[in-house]
């Protein structure tokens, strides 16, 4: 499912225009992204928990040549499903 499809479904279910649904959806994603960038955990009850994580620099291998290569440190996000989501996906 793509973002445009989600916006169409939200607009229909909330009985609002697609422009209104798009604005709310974009604002929601922006708020989640900003919170994660600030190091905050984002909890969406009934959906799951997004947690920012820091991956340290480490040594790896270039898959083409087999030579050692440095994998630089980076920030990433971990997601843990809620129990309700697990029950829906795994009946």
mmCIF file of the C-alpha atoms, coordinates in Angstrom:
data_MODEL
# 
_entry.id   MODEL 
# 
loop_
_atom_site.group_PDB 
_atom_site.id 
_atom_site.type_symbol 
_atom_site.label_atom_id 
_atom_site.label_alt_id 
_atom_site.label_comp_id 
_atom_site.label_asym_id 
_atom_site.label_entity_id 
_atom_site.label_seq_id 
_atom_site.pdbx_PDB_ins_code 
_atom_site.Cartn_x 
_atom_site.Cartn_y 
_atom_site.Cartn_z 
_atom_site.occupancy 
_atom_site.B_iso_or_equiv 
_atom_site.pdbx_formal_charge 
_atom_site.auth_seq_id 
_atom_site.auth_comp_id 
_atom_site.auth_asym_id 
_atom_site.auth_atom_id 
_atom_site.pdbx_PDB_model_num 
ATOM 1  C CA . UNK A 1 1  ? 0.000   0.000   0.000  1.00 0.00 ? 1  UNK A CA 1 
ATOM 2  C CA . UNK A 1 2  ? 1.279   3.434   -0.920 1.00 0.00 ? 2  UNK A CA 1 
ATOM 3  C CA . UNK A 1 3  ? 0.862   6.765   0.843  1.00 0.00 ? 3  UNK A CA 1 
ATOM 4  C CA . UNK A 1 4  ? -1.762  7.962   -1.657 1.00 0.00 ? 4  UNK A CA 1 
ATOM 5  C CA . UNK A 1 5  ? -3.858  4.842   -1.023 1.00 0.00 ? 5  UNK A CA 1 
ATOM 6  C CA . UNK A 1 6  ? -3.683  5.365   2.737  1.00 0.00 ? 6  UNK A CA 1 
ATOM 7  C CA . UNK A 1 7  ? -4.793  8.993   2.309  1.00 0.00 ? 7  UNK A CA 1 
ATOM 8  C CA . UNK A 1 8  ? -7.761  7.900   0.175  1.00 0.00 ? 8  UNK A CA 1 
ATOM 9  C CA . UNK A 1 9  ? -8.858  5.376   2.795  1.00 0.00 ? 9  UNK A CA 1 
ATOM 10 C CA . UNK A 1 10 ? -8.448  7.875   5.650  1.00 0.00 ? 10 UNK A CA 1 
ATOM 11 C CA . UNK A 1 11 ? -10.417 10.522  3.732  1.00 0.00 ? 11 UNK A CA 1 
ATOM 12 C CA . UNK A 1 12 ? -13.254 8.090   3.073  1.00 0.00 ? 12 UNK A CA 1 
ATOM 13 C CA . UNK A 1 13 ? -13.402 6.709   6.641  1.00 0.00 ? 13 UNK A CA 1 
ATOM 14 C CA . UNK A 1 14 ? -13.143 10.147  8.287  1.00 0.00 ? 14 UNK A CA 1 
ATOM 15 C CA . UNK A 1 15 ? -15.577 11.712  5.783  1.00 0.00 ? 15 UNK A CA 1 
ATOM 16 C CA . UNK A 1 16 ? -13.151 14.527  4.862  1.00 0.00 ? 16 UNK A CA 1 
ATOM 17 C CA . UNK A 1 17 ? -11.543 15.638  1.614  1.00 0.00 ? 17 UNK A CA 1 
ATOM 18 C CA . UNK A 1 18 ? -8.363  14.013  0.385  1.00 0.00 ? 18 UNK A CA 1 
ATOM 19 C CA . UNK A 1 19 ? -6.568  17.343  0.831  1.00 0.00 ? 19 UNK A CA 1 
ATOM 20 C CA . UNK A 1 20 ? -7.586  17.479  4.504  1.00 0.00 ? 20 UNK A CA 1 
ATOM 21 C CA . UNK A 1 21 ? -6.634  13.834  5.058  1.00 0.00 ? 21 UNK A CA 1 
ATOM 22 C CA . UNK A 1 22 ? -3.299  14.432  3.321  1.00 0.00 ? 22 UNK A CA 1 
ATOM 23 C CA . UNK A 1 23 ? -2.540  17.453  5.508  1.00 0.00 ? 23 UNK A CA 1 
ATOM 24 C CA . UNK A 1 24 ? -3.286  15.509  8.707  1.00 0.00 ? 24 UNK A CA 1 
ATOM 25 C CA . UNK A 1 25 ? -1.311  12.480  7.520  1.00 0.00 ? 25 UNK A CA 1 
ATOM 26 C CA . UNK A 1 26 ? 1.734   14.600  6.594  1.00 0.00 ? 26 UNK A CA 1 
ATOM 27 C CA . UNK A 1 27 ? 1.570   16.476  9.909  1.00 0.00 ? 27 UNK A CA 1 
ATOM 28 C CA . UNK A 1 28 ? 1.400   13.158  11.785 1.00 0.00 ? 28 UNK A CA 1 
ATOM 29 C CA . UNK A 1 29 ? 4.418   11.751  9.963  1.00 0.00 ? 29 UNK A CA 1 
ATOM 30 C CA . UNK A 1 30 ? 6.343   14.973  10.546 1.00 0.00 ? 30 UNK A CA 1 
ATOM 31 C CA . UNK A 1 31 ? 5.555   14.924  14.277 1.00 0.00 ? 31 UNK A CA 1 
ATOM 32 C CA . UNK A 1 32 ? 6.674   11.290  14.562 1.00 0.00 ? 32 UNK A CA 1 
ATOM 33 C CA . UNK A 1 33 ? 9.876   11.980  12.611 1.00 0.00 ? 33 UNK A CA 1 
ATOM 34 C CA . UNK A 1 34 ? 10.743  15.053  14.687 1.00 0.00 ? 34 UNK A CA 1 
ATOM 35 C CA . UNK A 1 35 ? 10.174  13.157  17.943 1.00 0.00 ? 35 UNK A CA 1 
ATOM 36 C CA . UNK A 1 36 ? 12.422  10.307  16.823 1.00 0.00 ? 36 UNK A CA 1 
ATOM 37 C CA . UNK A 1 37 ? 15.098  12.783  15.684 1.00 0.00 ? 37 UNK A CA 1 
ATOM 38 C CA . UNK A 1 38 ? 15.059  14.290  19.192 1.00 0.00 ? 38 UNK A CA 1 
ATOM 39 C CA . UNK A 1 39 ? 15.625  10.820  20.679 1.00 0.00 ? 39 UNK A CA 1 
ATOM 40 C CA . UNK A 1 40 ? 12.077  10.342  21.963 1.00 0.00 ? 40 UNK A CA 1 
ATOM 41 C CA . UNK A 1 41 ? 10.195  7.047   21.804 1.00 0.00 ? 41 UNK A CA 1 
ATOM 42 C CA . UNK A 1 42 ? 6.871   7.237   19.944 1.00 0.00 ? 42 UNK A CA 1 
ATOM 43 C CA . UNK A 1 43 ? 4.073   4.991   21.243 1.00 0.00 ? 43 UNK A CA 1 
ATOM 44 C CA . UNK A 1 44 ? 0.935   4.470   19.181 1.00 0.00 ? 44 UNK A CA 1 
ATOM 45 C CA . UNK A 1 45 ? -1.417  2.467   21.392 1.00 0.00 ? 45 UNK A CA 1 
ATOM 46 C CA . UNK A 1 46 ? -2.846  -0.496  19.506 1.00 0.00 ? 46 UNK A CA 1 
ATOM 47 C CA . UNK A 1 47 ? -0.200  -0.193  16.770 1.00 0.00 ? 47 UNK A CA 1 
ATOM 48 C CA . UNK A 1 48 ? 3.303   -0.289  18.232 1.00 0.00 ? 48 UNK A CA 1 
ATOM 49 C CA . UNK A 1 49 ? 6.339   1.519   19.579 1.00 0.00 ? 49 UNK A CA 1 
ATOM 50 C CA . UNK A 1 50 ? 8.996   3.309   17.502 1.00 0.00 ? 50 UNK A CA 1 
ATOM 51 C CA . UNK A 1 51 ? 12.323  3.625   19.334 1.00 0.00 ? 51 UNK A CA 1 
ATOM 52 C CA . UNK A 1 52 ? 15.363  5.559   18.061 1.00 0.00 ? 52 UNK A CA 1 
ATOM 53 C CA . UNK A 1 53 ? 18.590  3.537   18.159 1.00 0.00 ? 53 UNK A CA 1 
ATOM 54 C CA . UNK A 1 54 ? 22.237  4.382   17.585 1.00 0.00 ? 54 UNK A CA 1 
ATOM 55 C CA . UNK A 1 55 ? 24.375  1.865   15.716 1.00 0.00 ? 55 UNK A CA 1 
ATOM 56 C CA . UNK A 1 56 ? 28.089  2.260   16.448 1.00 0.00 ? 56 UNK A CA 1 
ATOM 57 C CA . UNK A 1 57 ? 30.825  2.200   13.836 1.00 0.00 ? 57 UNK A CA 1 
ATOM 58 C CA . UNK A 1 58 ? 32.045  -1.312  13.076 1.00 0.00 ? 58 UNK A CA 1 
ATOM 59 C CA . UNK A 1 59 ? 34.139  -3.314  10.658 1.00 0.00 ? 59 UNK A CA 1 
ATOM 60 C CA . UNK A 1 60 ? 32.496  -5.222  7.837  1.00 0.00 ? 60 UNK A CA 1 
ATOM 61 C CA . UNK A 1 61 ? 33.467  -6.673  4.481  1.00 0.00 ? 61 UNK A CA 1 
ATOM 62 C CA . UNK A 1 62 ? 32.918  -5.450  0.961  1.00 0.00 ? 62 UNK A CA 1 
ATOM 63 C CA . UNK A 1 63 ? 30.749  -8.231  -0.543 1.00 0.00 ? 63 UNK A CA 1 
ATOM 64 C CA . UNK A 1 64 ? 32.307  -7.813  -4.024 1.00 0.00 ? 64 UNK A CA 1 
ATOM 65 C CA . UNK A 1 65 ? 35.976  -7.838  -3.077 1.00 0.00 ? 65 UNK A CA 1 
ATOM 66 C CA . UNK A 1 66 ? 35.961  -9.352  0.403  1.00 0.00 ? 66 UNK A CA 1 
ATOM 67 C CA . UNK A 1 67 ? 38.149  -6.500  1.654  1.00 0.00 ? 67 UNK A CA 1 
ATOM 68 C CA . UNK A 1 68 ? 37.556  -5.124  5.146  1.00 0.00 ? 68 UNK A CA 1 
ATOM 69 C CA . UNK A 1 69 ? 35.496  -1.935  5.176  1.00 0.00 ? 69 UNK A CA 1 
ATOM 70 C CA . UNK A 1 70 ? 34.370  0.487   7.859  1.00 0.00 ? 70 UNK A CA 1 
ATOM 71 C CA . UNK A 1 71 ? 30.616  0.679   8.386  1.00 0.00 ? 71 UNK A CA 1 
ATOM 72 C CA . UNK A 1 72 ? 30.055  4.145   9.777  1.00 0.00 ? 72 UNK A CA 1 
ATOM 73 C CA . UNK A 1 73 ? 27.910  4.885   12.834 1.00 0.00 ? 73 UNK A CA 1 
ATOM 74 C CA . UNK A 1 74 ? 24.292  5.788   12.106 1.00 0.00 ? 74 UNK A CA 1 
ATOM 75 C CA . UNK A 1 75 ? 20.936  6.419   13.693 1.00 0.00 ? 75 UNK A CA 1 
ATOM 76 C CA . UNK A 1 76 ? 18.076  4.052   12.965 1.00 0.00 ? 76 UNK A CA 1 
ATOM 77 C CA . UNK A 1 77 ? 14.602  3.238   14.264 1.00 0.00 ? 77 UNK A CA 1 
ATOM 78 C CA . UNK A 1 78 ? 13.366  0.045   15.852 1.00 0.00 ? 78 UNK A CA 1 
ATOM 79 C CA . UNK A 1 79 ? 9.668   -0.935  15.763 1.00 0.00 ? 79 UNK A CA 1 
ATOM 80 C CA . UNK A 1 80 ? 7.892   -3.267  18.169 1.00 0.00 ? 80 UNK A CA 1 
ATOM 81 C CA . UNK A 1 81 ? 4.323   -4.301  17.372 1.00 0.00 ? 81 UNK A CA 1 
ATOM 82 C CA . UNK A 1 82 ? 1.622   -4.006  19.993 1.00 0.00 ? 82 UNK A CA 1 
ATOM 83 C CA . UNK A 1 83 ? -0.075  -7.142  21.271 1.00 0.00 ? 83 UNK A CA 1 
ATOM 84 C CA . UNK A 1 84 ? -3.239  -6.141  19.407 1.00 0.00 ? 84 UNK A CA 1 
ATOM 85 C CA . UNK A 1 85 ? -1.315  -5.874  16.128 1.00 0.00 ? 85 UNK A CA 1 
ATOM 86 C CA . UNK A 1 86 ? 0.358   -9.252  16.720 1.00 0.00 ? 86 UNK A CA 1 
ATOM 87 C CA . UNK A 1 87 ? -3.047  -10.842 17.360 1.00 0.00 ? 87 UNK A CA 1 
ATOM 88 C CA . UNK A 1 88 ? -4.434  -9.375  14.108 1.00 0.00 ? 88 UNK A CA 1 
ATOM 89 C CA . UNK A 1 89 ? -1.443  -10.518 12.037 1.00 0.00 ? 89 UNK A CA 1 
ATOM 90 C CA . UNK A 1 90 ? -1.151  -13.928 13.713 1.00 0.00 ? 90 UNK A CA 1 
ATOM 91 C CA . UNK A 1 91 ? -4.672  -15.161 14.482 1.00 0.00 ? 91 UNK A CA 1 
# 
